[in-house]
Amino acid sequence: MSVLKTFEFTAVQRSSTIPPQQYRRNKLVAHLREQLSFAKADLSGNMFVVKKRRWEMTEDGQKFQIEVEKRLKRWWEVTDQGIAVQVKWANKPVEFDKGKTGILVDALDKLPALFEQLILAAANGEFDKFIADINKLRSATKRKAA
């Protein structure tokens, strides 16, 4: 008796894919979580390193995978008024009001709480409008260049 004849087969339908808005939210939340970990590491005096995998080729054409450090940049900088935090999408700062791209924080120890609030806001879809504006701007500049 065949082993396959002992199984009960069924038609499987894929669940619907993630909507584009939810995909963008998840991506922003992932970046904000990286920045949160970065801030926590700065507070504790540790280095924060994220590893990513990359394919490389040898001279004879063989491909192999290596693990390298992902280059991360802080989304905050120390200013005269305090610490200015910028939320970035597509390497461009999100403009919350006309000409205002930063969130001001008093001290470095308040950064983790701010990033946790930003993660909650991103998960709730409060950044959707800002992301759409940046994407419109990017697509308009891409069309001009072509």
N, C-alpha and C positions, 0 to 999 in steps of 0.2 A: 504494500500500500504506500502511495506517495505521501510524503510529509505535507506537501502543499494542500492536499485534499482534506487534511484535518483542520485547516484554518477556515474561519468564516470571513469572507471578504465583504467590503462595503465601499461605496463611493464616498470619497472625502472631498468636501468643498473647502477651499481656503477661506479663512476668515478675511473680511475686508482689510485692505491695506490701511496703513495709518494715513489719515488726511495730511495734506501738506502743512497746514497750520500746526498740527500736533507734532509733526516731525521737526519743524523749526523751533517749537517750544522745547522739545526734548534736547535739541542740540544746544540751545542757549542755556538750559539748566545744566547740562554737562560742563559747559565752559565756566559757568558760575561756580559749580562745585570744585573745579580745578582751582579757581581763584580763591575759594574758601580754604582749601587745603594749603594753598600757597601762603595765605595770610596766617593761618594757624602755625605753619612751619616757621614763618618769620618771627612770630611771637615767642615761640619756644627756642629760637636760635638755631634751628635745623635747616638743612638744605632740602628743598622740595624738588623731586625728580620724577618725571613721568616717562615711562619707557614706551616706545612704539617699535613695531617690526617693519623692516624694509628689506626688499630683495636687492641683491647685488650679484654681479656676474664676475666670474673668474676670467683669466686671460684665454682659457680654452673654451669659453662659452657656457660653462656650467652655472646654473643659477643656485644661489643659496640665500637663506634668510638670516638676517642679523637683527639684533636688538640694539637700538640706539636711543639716546635721550631725546625727548621731544623738547624743542625750544619753546619755552614759555616766557611771556612778558607780563609784568605786573600791570594791572589795570588801574593802579593808583600811584600817586606821587605826592611827596610832601611839598606843600606850598606855604606861603606866609600866613594864610588864614587857618590852616590845618592840613588835613589829608584830603585830596581831591580824588574821587573814584569815578572812572568812566566805564560804562557798560559798552562793550563793543560787539558789533555784528558786521561780519565781512571786513574786519580790520578797520572799521569806521566807527567812531563814537556815536552812540545813540543821542539824538538831540531831543531832550525832554521838553524844553521851551525854546523859543527863538533865541539862538545863540548860547544856550545853556546846555552843556554836555556833561557837566560834572556834578557829583553829589559830595557835599562837604561833610567830613567827619572830624571830630575833635582830636581823637588819639588813635594810635594803631590798635589798641586793644578793643576798639569798637568795630573794627573791620569784620570779624567773623559774624557778629550779629547783623550787620548790614548785609553781608552776602547771603545770610540765611533768609532775610526778608526779601531780597531780590530774587532768590530761588523760588520762594513762595509766589511772588508776583509773576514771575515768568511762567510757572506752572499753571497759574490761574488765567493766563492769556493777556495780562496787562501790557506786555511788550509787543503784541501782535501788530498794532498800528505802527509802532516805530520801525519794526522789522520790515513791514510792507513799504513804508516810505523809503527806507534805505535800498530795498530791492528795486523799487521803481527808479530811483536815482541811478543805480548801477546799470539797469537795463537801458535807460536813456543814453548813458554815456557809451555803452557798448555799441548801440546802434549808430551813434555819431561816428565812432572810430571805423566802422566797417564801410 
